[in-house]
């Protein structure tokens, strides 16, 4: 009857494209402009609209777009978590030097060893892309320790990694991990050099009293992220 209580917004913020089969309905955008959709019509309704059925005939449409999670109660939740991004430095050159088969074996061993590190620190593997790793942790300290462990794993295998650690809120669901924190973490990784673990100020503040030492990297403008971010490089102490 009404999806507004589910959506939690005043207007529908989905972009719908579809074919009307039967029945008629009215669509009104946020500026008050109205269109009437009837059988055989192709409709394209931008985000920011309200809609209601006209008359008593059942309204049936084939919606091709804007229905992935429309009228579904969210199964996701916003949680505070610490994310770790890592990748192998110079992987393209390494593949050229050792060949595809050797690289495949090396990558398989690396990922297996990373899995051991994550398990030991109660981390959850979120994604792997190429030679990259994305994992999340409930504990910022565990996340930093895991980043150190992954660096050590790489050293034993004769490769170098770089790592970024950031603590922030994410949207967590069974299917995905999303949110600005992921974009921040990915951009921080770009600031890390070979063998470095770079963390944001939030993570640093939450772990500095645990015996870890950091050196300031200064305030950095991360590509695509508004404002400056204070970054720190994990020291050897």
N, C-alpha and C positions, 0 to 999 in steps of 0.2 A: 504493500500500500504506500509506503513512504521509506525511502532509503536515507533521508536526511539524518535520522538518529544514528545510522551506521556510519555514514560518511563523516559526520561531525563538522561539516562545513555548510554555510548558508546556501551556496549554489553548488551544482555539480561541476567539479574541476577536471572532468574527463573529456577528451576529444573523441566524439563518436562519429563513425562513418558507417552507413548501413543502407539497407533496402527495406522499405515498408511493405509488408505483405497484406495486412488487413487492419481495419480500425484507423482512427485518426487521433493525432495528438498535437499539442501546441508546445512550441519551444520559445522561451523568452530569455534573451541574453541580459547581461548585467546593466546594459544601457536602456532596457525596456523594449527593445526591438523584438517583434514576434514573427514567427513563421508557422504555418500549419502544414503538417505532413500527413499525406494520405496514401492509399494503396498504389503501388507502383513507383512511388517517389524514392529517389536517392537522397539521403540526408547527410549533411556534414555539419555537426554542431560543435563549435569551439568550446574550450573550457570556460566556465563561468556562466552557466545557464540553469534555468529551471524548466521543468516540463511536466505536463499533465495530460491525461486522456480526455478526449472530447467525445461525448455520447456514451451509449451503452454497449457498443460492439467491442469485443475483445481486441486489444491492440497487440499485434504480432509483428515483429521486425527481425530481420537478420542483421545483427550488429557485427561489422567486420573489424572495428578498431575501437579501442578505449574500453575494453571489457575484461582485461586481464584479472583485475581484482575489484571490479565495480560491484557494489552491493554485497561485498563480503566483509565480514567482521575481521579486522586485522589479527593475524596470528603472530605478529611481530611485537617486539618490545624494545624500548630504548634502555640501554644498559651502559654502565660505565665499564670500560674494558681497556686493556693495554694491547696494542697491536705491534707486531714485529714484521718488518719487511726485510728480506735479504735477497741478494743475487750474487752470482759469481762474476768477478771482475775479469774482463778480457776474454769472455767465453768464445767469441767469434774467432779470435786469433788462435785460441787453444784448439778449437775444432779443426781449423786449417792445419795445425801442426801435428795433431795426433790422429786425425781421421775420424769419420763418423762412427765406426764400430767401437773404437776405444772411448770416444766421448760418451756414447750411449751407456757403456758399462760404468764409466766414471760417474755419470749423472745418476744412474740407478743406485750406486753405492752411496753417493752423497745424500740422496733423498732418504735412503734407509737409515743412515747415521743421523740425519736431521730428525727423523721420526723418533729415534731413541732419545735424543736430547729433549724433544718436545714432551714425550711421555714422562721423562724424569722431572720435568718442571710443571707438570699438569697443564701443558699447553694444548691447544686445539688447532690442527692444521685446517686452514680455511681454503687455501687455493695454491696451486702451483701453475706457473706459466713460464714456459721455457726453462731457464735455470733459476727462476725466482721462487721465493717462498713467502707466503702470508700466513701468519699464525696469530692467535689471540690468547690472552691470559687474564685470569682474574686478578693476579698479583703483579704490580709493576716490577717488583724486585725479581720475581721469577722470569718475567719477560726479558729483563736486561741480562740476567744470568744465562738464559737460553741463547740470547744473541751472542754472548761470549762463547758459549759452548759450540754454536754453529761455526763461529770463526775458527775455533780450535779443530773442529772436524775437518774443515776445509784445509787447514794447514797440514794435517796428517795425510790428506789426499794429494797434497802438492798443488793446491789451487788457493786463490784468495777470494774472500767474500767482502762485502760491505753490508752494513746493517743499519736500520733506522727503527727507533722505538718511540711510540707516542701513546699517551693516555688520553682518552676522550670518550664521549658518548657516541654510540653507534646504534643503528636500527638492526636488531637481531631477529632473524626468523629461521625456520627450518631450512629454507632454501638459499638464503644469502645473508651477507653482512654488508650493510651500506651505511653511508653517512659521511659528513665532512671529515671526520677523523681519518678515514681511509685516504682521502685526497691529501691531507696534511702529511700522513705517514709516507705516502709514495713520493711526495715532493722532498721530504727530508732525506729519503734514501738517495736522491740525486745529489745531495750535498755531502754525502759520505765518500771518503776515499778508500783505497784498498786497505783492508784490514781494520777499518774504523767501525766503531759503533757510535752512532750519533743519536742523541735523544733530545726531545723537546723539554722546555722548562718544567712543564707539568710532571713529566716522568722523573726528571732530575730531582725536583723538590720532594717527590715521594720516596726516593731511594737513596738520597745523599747521606742519610744518617745510618745507612746499613753497611758502611765500610767501603763504599765505592767512591772513587774520586773522578772528578770531571774537570775538563778544561773548557773555558768558554769559547765558542765559535763566533760569538757576537750575535747581533740582531740581523736576521736574514729575511729578505722578501722572497717568499716561495712563489713560484710561478702558478698563477691562477688562484692564489689564496690571498684574501684581503688582509692587509696589515703586516707588520713585522713579527717574526717569531724568534725568540731567543733559543739558540741551539747550543748543545754541549757535546763534547767528544769524551767518551769514556777513557780515563787515564789508566796507567799501568799500576797505580797504587791500590 
